[in-house]
Amino acid sequence: MPVDASLLPNLKNIATRLRIESIRATTAAGSGHPTTCQSAADLMAALFFAEMRFDPGNPQHPLADRLVMSKGHAAPLLYAMWAEAGFIPRERLTDLRLLTSDLEGHPTPRLPFVDVATGSLGQGLAAGVGTALNARLIGSDYRTYVLMGDGETAEGSVWEAASVAHLYKLDALCAIVDINALGQSRATELEHDMEAHRTRWRAFGWHAVVIDGHDMAEVLAAYAEARATKGTPTVILARTLKGKGVSFTEGKPNWHGKPLKPEEATRAYAELEAQFEKEAGPTPSIPAPPAAPAASRPGPMPAPTYELGESIATREAFGTAITKLASVDPRVVALDADVKNSTFSERFEAAHPDRFFQFFIAEQVMVGAAMGLAARGAVPFPSTFAAFLTRASDFIRMAAISGVNIKLAGSHAGVSIGEDGPSQMALEDFAMATAQPNFTVLYPADAVSTEKLIAEMAAHHGPAYMRTTRPKTPVIYDNAESFPIGGLKVLRSSAADTATVVGAGVTLFEALKAHDVLKAEGISIRVIDLYSIQPIDAAALIAAGRETGRLITVEDHYVAGGIGDAVARAVAPAGLTVTRLAVTEIPRSGKPDELVEKYGISATSIVEAVR
Amino acid sequence: MPVDASLLPNLKNIATRLRIESIRATTAAGSGHPTTCQSAADLMAALFFAEMRFDPGNPQHPLADRLVMSKGHAAPLLYAMWAEAGFIPRERLTDLRLLTSDLEGHPTPRLPFVDVATGSLGQGLAAGVGTALNARLIGSDYRTYVLMGDGETAEGSVWEAASVAHLYKLDALCAIVDINALGQSRATELEHDMEAHRTRWRAFGWHAVVIDGHDMAEVLAAYAEARATKGTPTVILARTLKGKGVSFTEGKPNWHGKPLKPEEATRAYAELEAQFEKEAGPTPSIPAPPAAPAASRPGPMPAPTYELGESIATREAFGTAITKLASVDPRVVALDADVKNSTFSERFEAAHPDRFFQFFIAEQVMVGAAMGLAARGAVPFPSTFAAFLTRASDFIRMAAISGVNIKLAGSHAGVSIGEDGPSQMALEDFAMATAQPNFTVLYPADAVSTEKLIAEMAAHHGPAYMRTTRPKTPVIYDNAESFPIGGLKVLRSSAADTATVVGAGVTLFEALKAHDVLKAEGISIRVIDLYSIQPIDAAALIAAGRETGRLITVEDHYVAGGIGDAVARAVAPAGLTVTRLAVTEIPRSGKPDELVEKYGISATSIVEAVR
């Protein structure tokens, strides 16, 4: 592709300034990854100042092109780019990594030009799939660029994302691999074997362009070629040198994650300044995105229409609820990993096929794409078996750091799934989700609360997780009941209660059974439906504990990190302790009722614990 | 490759019997995946009865060929194979999925012919990399076969494993992809595009053979070709039909995970029985593996040689300890994900290069391969930053279900890593590890306890996790001190103690500082080093709580699922509660000391909590 040669001197000078600022910031901080920035500086100078369409004063413009810095340790380069564009005062760049600065060691959305936090390698391309899908959803031609290191292409999540991006023909997505051939501790697996890289990407259906990542004309031409390529995404495979531009770091090992000492930095500046082109030519102008459309506003969700006593699995109610929600909220999308007929997200697909995305058996890219979608304003509901959400645990961790508005749902949790056995039983999903302090964690027991909590999840801004259940349960709530996040329901209560049993999901019904058995013996217990596990209604739990004298939790989850621990944390300040009924060993296959009995979370165990 | 045609009729009949038994078992169970078994029956009949070398009476023979059933939902097929081989009484096959039977819904190592539990798709090839590496370690020519479904090749972990298997030239590894083109809820992404499959595997360096998976001669020839292929692993890409052999299931959608009804099964048996070859010819004989060598016995590990007060990060002590351990225990191997210079596993590599495996930035295959190595008798220590072990969370879940002897180590945990920011800080690793009820979870505070606990980890059979620390800490223990798993150390104690502060790792030193500050004010506190978080010394914690009146935990971890919760679970039966000092929000970059202070886990916060 022909390029505008008049731009080259200025872009080269920008790249040199980016190198200088990256070194300056990391040397000031005393830590960081300058040589990682140096290898990508030419690629980023050309992208940001001669290719991307954005508003330097408004990084979150909804129709602006996106850049995901998947190699998050190149954060100083990203910050230098935004300083060059005018958004960050240049003198603030040396605040890098200070507690008082949002210029963190790896990028986070505390900065308005960061869509998702990066720094756990191999995640950025999945997020880029999400931002590219969002462009299609909102009918925009904005483009998404993802800068990766070559080392991170060892992560399987990259190939999950590559496969899906090709499947969805995301030609507005462009990956750039900064192939500097040096990892943290040694040479990368493929080193500078550019053909090996090209073969892999082509095998996954991508248009692949191999270039010298330090030849500005080649870089510009590659971006133009990517923009002109239709029907599949493009990857630019750029041969680069780590530490480029400084004689004693260029292509040298053992510089990863090391700032230059001040005297080394001084030598580096001198070398780099000597590389400035005297005749810089015209300053490139950054094209502005089109005017932003008005934000869409969701309508109210109609009330559920279940009948008391009706028998419906909460996973089925989930499928119905997200389908209804999407009818009143155009931002809502659903994502599946080939279990839509088990999670009932197939109902969503049938009603809203254009807002349903199939990721096949690839949970990491499903969650990562949801992060990208959420970062651009969609309200994504990725769902699969709760056990398999652990596959995306590191993505969920990064979603928490990003604070993105992602709505995870996991079905088929606990031993109550029965015969399929432990590999299919989520028994650590609450441990995973509640560990993240900004995650909302919900567990409805019936269809009405499921539907109401889906509406609450969508109305709440921030990451959330809902667990649903495989077996059917009876509808116990009136359609008019409300379920605020952070609340609970007291289902059985009397002045004579001698214990409070806290259940949720399937175990709530065991608690209700236990209540009836004990009542027949003249023993009264209070029964609580803890549908909101995080945040948790500490005051109500403390009150119940004080009034009844004892708190017993019962849950279809391992004992560590589950509902018992959540309740115990909530009531500890009042000096109350909790008796925990939970799964305490690796379970096995069997019938659901047998397993609930065997692992000590049935009505029988509750009755024994109360007695 | 030429094949012995005389074997074909008998192998076809075996395949037909495997189909019949798979249907019979799942129909008896009323759940399961018969059609998944039917597609792979020919592939498995040929593999098990005309290719693999094993002892049907001793599935764990150390030199026998291995089979990993990565598509774990084909468990009934695997069980039928072992019945056909004589290990399982045929009449027991209909005990499938019963609570009283080890024939679980998905295979687990409760059965002696299962190396690792499967059922979370995309994990088996990584385990196969491990068993193949083990063959090389012990100098055996045993081969490893991994049966996968086509749907699971969407999992990125498959491509992590593919890349590493090629890198290590594992020509004793053979993957078999049963390409029946039907996933759970719909057609697979690539359907029957055999060339697309071949292109991907070839791009990752594998020898790829495309066959008709129902043509027994082609199947036999493919195994022979795989055996003859040197220098890289082979994948057999077998075009198959789900539900093969029964007219109303063959190639039909909507049969995934559905047993045949009894009347359907009757029709199926009639159809299948009509397919038996009348002249079956010779019965194939299963070749026996060579005589097993004597098991190697580890020698005693020499005592550490640290000096009290010496300043050493526990991550460094970890590197030293595993290196020493490997010198006395030939079973010990180390696995890295390109951070060996941060975790100090580079010391192991320098001393024992033949027992050190580099997986680059691919944590899933690192942990999966460790599972395979452990299943065959090695004692693997995979290590990386603790934050990035969450990438392998689902593998760790399956390691727990497998009960394998894997020794995970995670460094750079908590806010005390400082400037790199939250993406690099593990703050949920204890939540992940302690959730698994059979995991041992350790967190040493100094170099001596690190080394002693590494020896304890190796001596203990079962999955274990050790967290190590980035900053240096002083040696506080004598080299002769012992650190049994499940113990703790009381470091400060007096009859006047008014509170017990439980620390671990970095926070132990904050607790010791707080002790000195309070002592100067005339306030006495007890200080405990909780180096073993699971199992936990409940009796000692209860005693300390009772004697001092208060328990305060302080940890560099999120509040949910961490040390505070573990202590609270331990002391709740005694009616004791715990005050938890932990990280309660998403942290940011800053200096280690600043962050420890800001997030409320410093000596200052402890002093305030005690006062």
Interface residues (C-beta under 8 A of the other chain):
Chain A: A29 G30 S31 G32 G72 R97 L98 L99 S101 D102 E104 G105 H106 T108 R110 A117 T118 G119 S120 L121 G122 G151 E152 A154 E155 G156 S157 V158 W159 E160 S163 L167 G183 Q184 S185 R186 T188 E189 T199 R200 R202 A203 F204 D336 D338 V339 K340 N341 S342 E346 Q358 F359 F360 I361 A362 Q364 V365 A387 F388 T390 R391 S393 D394 R397 M398 A400 I401 G403 G418 E419 D420 G421 P422 S423 Q424 L427 E428 A431 M432 T434 A435 Q436 P437 N438 Q534 Y558 V559 A560 G561 G564 D565 A566 A568 R569 A572 P573 G575 L576 T577 V578 T579 R580 V583 T584 E585 I586 R588 S589 G590 K591 E594 L595 K598
Chain B: A29 G30 S31 G32 G72 R97 L98 L99 S101 D102 E104 G105 H106 T108 R110 A117 T118 G119 S120 L121 G122 G151 E152 A154 E155 G156 S157 V158 W159 E160 S163 L167 G183 Q184 S185 R186 T188 E189 T199 R200 R202 A203 F204 D336 D338 V339 K340 N341 S342 E346 Q358 F359 F360 I361 A362 Q364 V365 A387 F388 T390 R391 S393 D394 R397 M398 A400 I401 G403 G418 E419 D420 G421 P422 S423 Q424 L427 E428 A431 M432 T434 A435 Q436 P437 N438 Q534 Y558 V559 A560 G561 G564 D565 A566 A568 R569 A572 P573 G575 L576 T577 V578 T579 R580 V583 T584 E585 I586 R588 S589 G590 K591 E594 L595 K598
